[in-house]
């Protein structure tokens, strides 16, 4: 711990309470990359010699190799990942190692490291989200002609294609990727050069560091640079919304696997069995994704709560930003991976979906549309179709099994040709409006998603 101003050593409880190296060591690659870029910039600006910068960069490279191999010795007494690396660097290169921190503070150093980590996480999330979208697209292409009930209020509503249902989730994931990409622009702003809060007297060139690290800009205000964690909160919001979509997809899989639906057969590799009921095949993967969504929401809310009362600029509260993000990073990454595998391995049961179409009078809207096409105002046609459903229920018949006499007793404009429109195939085929469930509309969606997923 840094205690130059203080007398004596920190209490053991204080050291244990304040250390962060137990978890922020995950930032070691980003810390080494940021320090290497800082050293090169110091030499370019004449603050260090070229030989000193080369020595520092070589030492940092060695440390990275030691950490990767597991031979690096972490010390809680050094408090965090930054001081651990600086201590080891000084052991390797001598007094020159103490020059690396020239012109910077741990405040802008940690902000840079964290931005690098968040940026890399966003890039990984985008890749994984695209992989899941590709799994959904592949299943949609595999079952282009399979029809199923579409639901509102969890009640059978209208016939739709299975492909239309699956593609709805692919479009959600496309928005997730676009949202993450937009967020990444604001993440990739280098704070290095802001120092503790007020800038520095050294002739630094923050744009050089930003360029070497692949960042798109540099800070405009030093106080904002060291205290800003908007980038982490925004990335965690993107993750939270993506987890919302995964949870909804999980819920559909869970329902479809239920014997009351039997729309899918769960792959054994993505299921578990019961400890007492031998017949069970449980959708635990989907249930855990649904459950872990709450952890991601909680992490986001926790960070926002940490930030809401902080005065300018850096406060030690900001040490509490990393663990929530690490939790979100791990949870979203693993959830995307496992859902991609689950969706790819699902086996659908078209015959069960077809049977479900016979339930719930999902062709009632077709009857209303038919009467509207004959000149009946739609609101009236809607009411008449409702009466037809009530009559069919009373007679324990499907709507299409009512006689023409029955239908004409409700609306005298109904003719024999109505029956051709009451099949699920006809209902789907007629819905060619943009984004609709008709075959041409689904084909256009598939083409658009294929184009988006091209490398």
N, C-alpha and C positions, 0 to 999 in steps of 0.2 A: 504494500500500500504506500502511496505517496504521502509522506508526513513531514515534509521539510519544515513546515511552520510549527509543528506540534512537538511536544515533549513526550518521550516515552513511546511505548508500543501500544497499538490498539488492543483492546480486550479481545480474547479469543472469540467470544460471542459476536462481537462487532465485526471481526474479520469474516466469520462464517456468514453473518447476516448480509454483508455488503458485497461479498465476492460475486462475480458473474462468470468466471472462467469455466465453471462447471457446465455452462450451456453456450456461452458466446464463443467458445472455441470453434463452433461450427463456422464462424466467420474467418477462419485462418487464411483461406485462399484469397478472400477479398481483401483482408488486411495486408497480405503480402503484395498483392497486385497494386493496391493503392499506394503502399510505401515505395514500391519499385518505381511507380510513375512519379511520385513526389521527389525521389532521389534524382531521377533523370532531369526533372524540371529545375531542381536546385542547381544542378551542374550547368544546364543551359542558360540559366540566369546569372551564373557566376558566383552563386552563394557557396557552392562546393566545387571542388576541382573535378575534372572528368575521372581521374583515378579514384577519388573518394566515392563518387557515384557508382563506378563499376564495382568497387569493393563491396559497397552496400548491397547492390543488386545481386552479386554473386552469393553473399551471405544469406540474403533473403531466399534465394533459390534453394540453397542448402537446407534452410529451415523448413521450407515447404516439403522437401523430400523426406526430411526426418519425421515430420508430422504424418505424412502419408504412409510411411513405413511403420509407424507406431513407436519409434524409438525416441521421440521427443518427450522431455520430462516437463509436465505441466505443474505449476506451483500455485496453490491457493493464495500464498503470501503475495504473489505478484498481481493478484486481484482480477485481472481480466486478460483476454486474449492479446490485447495490444502490448501490455507491459511484459507478458511472458515472451512474446516474440522479440521485443526490444532487448530484454535481458539476454536472451540467447544470441541475438545478433552481436551484442557487445562482447560476449564471450568468444565469438568466432572471429570478429574483425578488429577487436580492441576498441580504443577510444573513439575511433571513427564512427562506431555504432551509435554513440551518444549525439552525433551531429544530425542523425536522420530526422529528428523531431523539430529541426529548425524551421520556424515559420508556420508551424501548425500546432494545434491543440488536440487533446483527445476528443474535444467536442466536435470539431470538423472531421477528425479522423474517423470516429465511430459513425458519424452521419454518412460519410462516404462509403464505408464498409457495408453498412446496412442497406444503402441504396443499391450497391452492387449486388448484394444478396437478393433483395426483392426483385431487381431487374431480371436476374437469372431465374428466379422462381416463376415469374410471369412467363418467361420464354418457355419453360418446361410445361407449365399449365396449358399453354396454347397448343403445344405439340400433343399433349395427352387428350385435350378436349377434341382436337381434330381426329385423333384415332378413334375415340368413341363415336363421333359423328360418322366416321367411315364405317364402323360396325353397324350402326343403324341404317345407313344407306345401303349397305350390302344386303341386309335382311329385307329392306323394302324392295330391292331389285329381285330378290329371290322369290318374293310372293306378290307379284304385280296384280294378280287377279283375285286374291283372297279378300272376301268381304266379311265385315263384322259389325256389330252394333256400335255406333258412337253414343256416348253418354253425356247427359247434362244432369246435374243434381244426383249423379250415380244411378240415374234411371235411363233405360234404353230410349234413345231419342230418334236417330236416323241411321240408315245404313251408310257406312263409310268403308273405304278400303283399308286393309291392314297397313299398306304402304303409307297412306295418308297419316295414320296415327303415329307410325314410327318416325316419319319425316318431320312431324311437329317438334319432336325432341332434337332432331338434327339442326333445325332452324334455331332453337334455343341455344344450342352449343355454338352455333355460328355467331350469334350475338355476344355470347360470353367471350369468344376469342376476340371479336372486334372491340369489346369493352376493355379487355386486358391489354390489347395493343395500344389503345388510346391512353390507358393509364400509364403504360411503360414510357411514353413520351415525357410525362411529368416526373417519373421516377429518375430518369436518366439526366439529372441535373447535378453537376458536381459542386459540393459545398467546400471542397478543400481550398484553403486560402482565406476562409472566414476566420480561422484561428479560434480563439476562445469565444468571442462574440463581436469584437470591434474591428476585425481585420488585422493586418500585420504591417510592420515597418519594412519588412524585407521585400525586395523587388520580385515578387512571385508572378507567375503567369498561369493562373488557374485553367485557362483554356487549353494549355498544353497537356495538363493532367487529364482533363476531360477527353481530349482527342485520343490520347493513348489508351484510355479505358473504354472507348466506344460510346461515351456520353454525348448527348446532343446539345448541351448548354452548360452554363455556369451560373452560380447564384447572383442575384442582383442586390441582395441585402444581407450583410453578414449576420445580423441578429436572427433574421428569419432562417438563414441557412443552417444554423446550429440547433435551432429549436423546432424546426418543421418536422412533423411526422405524418403530415397529410398523405404522403406517398404510401406509407405503410397502411394507414387506415383505408385509403382508396383501393389498394390492392386486396386488402382483406374483405372489403365490400364486394369486389369482383368475385372473390372466392366464395363468399357467402351466397351470392345470387346463383353462381354455378352449382353450389351444393343444393340450393333450392330445386334446381332443375333435376339434379341427380336423385334427390329425394322423391320428387314426383314420378320420375321414371321407375324408381324402386317400388313405389306404391302400386303402379300399374302392374309390374311384374309379380308382386306379391298377390294382387287380386287375380290376375290371370292364372297363376299357379294353383289357386284355391280350387278344390273339387267342384264348387258351385259354378265356377267358370270353366275350368279345364281348357283354357285357350293355349297354354304352353306346357311343355314338359321341361322341368328344370334339369340342367346338366348335373350329373352326380358330382363333378369336380367343384361345383359352386353351390352345393347343398350340404346339409347336415341331417342326421337322423335323431330320433328321440331316444332318451335314456330308458324309457319304459314302454313306449308304443312303437312296435316294430314296423308298422306300416308307414310311418311318417317320413316325408321328405321335406325338410324345412328350408325356406328361402332366407337363410341367415345372412347371406352376403347382402342381399337387398335390404334386409331389416337393419343391418348394422350401418349401411350407408345412410339410410333414413335417420337412424339414431344419432350418428356422428355429426349430422348437420347442425344439431343443437350446440355441439362443442364449438363449431366454427362461428356461429352467431354469438356465442358467449365470449369468444376471444375478441371479436370485433367490438362488442359493447364494452368489454373490459378496457381495451385501448382507448376508446373514446372517453370513457370515464376518467382514465388516467390523465388525458390531455386537457379536459375541460376546465380545470382550475389553475393551470400553470401560468405563472407570470413569465415574462421574458427573462432570460433566454433559455440557457441550459439549466435544468434541474435534475437531481438524481432520480426523480420519478421516471425519467425517460429510460432508465435501465430496464423498466418494466415493459418495454415495447417489443423485445425480441422473443421471449418465450411464447407470448400469444401468437406472434407471426410464425414461429417455428411449428407450433401446433397446427396452425391453419395450413401451412405448406405441406406438412406430412399428411394431414388428413385429406386434403383435396387431391394431392398427387396419388395417394393410394386408392382413393375412392374412384377416381377416373380410370386408373389402371384396371381395377377389379371389375368395374362396370363394363368396360370395353370387352373384357374377356367373357363376362356373363352374357352380354347381348349377342356376341358372336356365336356362342355355344347354345343359345336357346333353340328349342325345336317347337315350332308352332303347330297347332292342330286346327287346320281349316274346317274340318267337319264339325268340330265343336262350335266354332264361330258361326257356321252356317245354321246350326240348330238354334243358337241363341237369337238369330235374326227372326226366328218364328215367334219369339216372345216379345211382348211389350208394344205391339202395334206400331212398329217403327216406320210403317208406310202410310201413316195417317196424314202426314204433311203432303204426300203425293196426291192423296185424294182431295185435299183442300186445294192444292195447286191446279188439279184437273178441273174442279168446279170453277175456280177463278178464271181459268182459260176459256170457260164457256160463258163468261160474262157475269158471274156472281161476284159481288164485291168481296175482297179477300177476308175481311173480318166476318162477314156472313158465312163465307165458305169454311172458315176456321170453325165456326160454331156448328155448322152442319156436319163437318167431318168428326167433330167431337161426339155428336149424336150417333153417327155411324159406329164409332168405337164402342159407345155404350150399348148399342144394339148387338154388336158382335160379342161383347162380354156377356150379355144376357143370354145369348144363344150358344155361348161357349164355342165360338168359331173365330178363325182368323178373319181379318178384315177382307181379304181377297176371297174368302169362302162365302161371304154374304151373296145372296142371289141378286140378280139385276133388279128384281122386283123389290127386294129389301132396300137397295140403294136408291131406287127411284121413289120409294116412299118417303125418303128424306130429301132428295133433290131430283125433280123431274127432268133435269137436263142431263143426267148421267146416262151414258150409252154403253154398249158392249165393249167399246175400245178402252174403257177405263181399266180393265183387268190387265192389259199389257203394261200399264204404267205402275202397277202395284207390286211388281217384283223388286227385290233388292238390286238386281242388276240394272234394271231400268232407272231406279232412283239414283244410283251412282253414275250411270252413263250420262244422265241428263245434266249433271252438275259440273259443267265445264267452265264455269266462271273462274277468273283468276284466283289461284290459291285453293280452289275447290277440290273435292275428292274425285272428280271425274278422271278417267284414264289419261286424257291429254294433259290436263292440269298437273297430275302426278308426274307424268313424263317430263314436263317442263321443269318441275321442281327438282327432279333427279338430275337433269342436265345442269341446272344451275349449281347444285351442290357438288356434282362431279367437277365442274370447272373451278369452284372454290377450293376443293381439296387437292387439286393438282399441285405437285411440288413447285 
